[in-house]
Amino acid sequence: MPFSDSSPQARYRQVSDALVGLPGVTVASKKGFGEGGLMVAGKLFATLRGEEMLLKLPAARVAALIADGSGSAFDAGKGKAMKEWVTVQATGADWLALAREAMAFVGR
């Protein structure tokens, strides 16, 4: 999907627009972690964190994204990286494809 505006907020909005409305996909309405994030069957799978998208993916996929430089480990402030969560910058990554992967993983 070509992005007409490359700002992280615009890219995330385009991802959200593409996925919300699919079976079981909603936008999180609770405050705090994951606010405004994408959920499937009530479980968070993607959200915007500052300038990056945070995704829940299988641990092996997270490790591969970190290894190839596409992603960074996510630490929720507890001093330890969460093995099934990764952040991806707006440049160089196909956010929609990754969000679809995360949706499939969380929705299984």
C-alpha positions as CSV (number, residue, x, y, z in Angstrom):
1,M,0.0,0.0,0.0
2,P,1.6,3.3,-1.0
3,F,1.5,6.0,1.6
4,S,0.7,9.5,0.5
5,D,2.0,11.0,3.8
6,S,4.9,9.3,5.5
7,S,4.4,10.7,9.0
8,P,3.9,7.9,11.5
9,Q,0.5,9.2,12.5
10,A,-0.7,9.2,8.9
11,R,0.7,5.7,8.2
12,Y,-0.9,4.3,11.4
13,R,-4.2,5.9,10.4
14,Q,-4.0,4.2,7.0
15,V,-3.3,0.9,8.6
16,S,-6.2,1.4,11.0
17,D,-8.5,2.4,8.2
18,A,-7.6,-0.8,6.3
19,L,-8.2,-3.2,9.2
20,V,-11.0,-1.7,11.3
21,G,-14.2,-3.3,10.2
22,L,-12.7,-6.7,9.4
23,P,-14.3,-9.4,11.5
24,G,-13.4,-8.9,15.2
25,V,-11.2,-5.8,14.6
26,T,-11.9,-2.8,16.7
27,V,-10.1,0.3,18.2
28,A,-9.2,0.2,21.9
29,S,-11.1,2.7,23.8
30,K,-9.6,2.2,27.3
31,K,-7.0,4.7,28.6
32,G,-3.4,3.9,29.1
33,F,-1.3,1.2,27.4
34,G,-2.7,0.5,23.9
35,E,-5.1,3.5,23.9
36,G,-6.3,3.9,20.3
37,G,-4.6,0.6,19.4
38,L,-6.0,-2.1,17.1
39,M,-7.6,-5.1,18.8
40,V,-8.9,-8.4,17.4
41,A,-11.3,-10.4,19.6
42,G,-10.6,-8.0,22.4
43,K,-6.8,-8.4,22.4
44,L,-4.4,-5.7,21.4
45,F,-2.2,-6.5,18.3
46,A,-0.9,-3.1,17.2
47,T,-0.7,0.5,18.4
48,L,1.2,3.7,17.7
49,R,3.9,4.5,20.3
50,G,5.4,7.9,19.6
51,E,6.9,7.6,16.1
52,E,6.8,3.8,15.9
53,M,4.2,1.1,15.6
54,L,4.2,-1.5,18.4
55,L,3.1,-5.0,17.3
56,K,2.5,-8.3,19.0
57,L,4.1,-11.1,16.9
58,P,5.5,-14.6,17.6
59,A,8.8,-14.4,19.5
60,A,10.7,-15.9,16.5
61,R,9.3,-13.3,14.2
62,V,10.2,-10.5,16.7
63,A,13.7,-11.8,16.9
64,A,14.0,-11.9,13.1
65,L,12.8,-8.3,12.8
66,I,15.3,-7.2,15.4
67,A,18.1,-9.2,13.8
68,D,17.5,-7.7,10.3
69,G,17.3,-4.1,11.7
70,S,13.6,-3.7,10.9
71,G,12.5,-3.7,14.5
72,S,13.6,-2.9,18.1
73,A,12.9,-4.8,21.3
74,F,10.1,-3.4,23.4
75,D,10.5,-2.9,27.1
76,A,7.3,-1.8,29.0
77,G,9.5,0.0,31.6
78,K,10.2,-3.1,33.6
79,G,13.8,-3.5,32.6
80,K,13.2,-6.6,30.4
81,A,12.3,-6.8,26.7
82,M,8.9,-8.4,26.0
83,K,9.6,-11.4,23.7
84,E,6.4,-11.1,21.7
85,W,6.4,-7.3,21.2
86,V,8.4,-5.3,18.7
87,T,8.5,-1.6,17.6
88,V,9.0,-0.7,14.0
89,Q,9.9,2.7,12.6
90,A,7.8,4.4,10.0
91,T,10.6,4.2,7.3
92,G,11.5,0.9,5.7
93,A,8.8,-1.4,7.1
94,D,5.5,-2.4,5.5
95,W,3.3,-1.4,8.5
96,L,0.1,-2.9,6.9
97,A,1.7,-6.3,6.2
98,L,3.2,-6.4,9.7
99,A,-0.2,-5.4,11.3
100,R,-1.9,-8.1,9.3
101,E,0.6,-10.6,10.6
102,A,0.0,-9.4,14.2
103,M,-3.7,-9.6,13.7
104,A,-3.5,-13.2,12.5
105,F,-1.2,-14.1,15.4
106,V,-3.3,-12.5,18.1
107,G,-6.6,-13.6,16.6
108,R,-5.8,-17.3,16.3
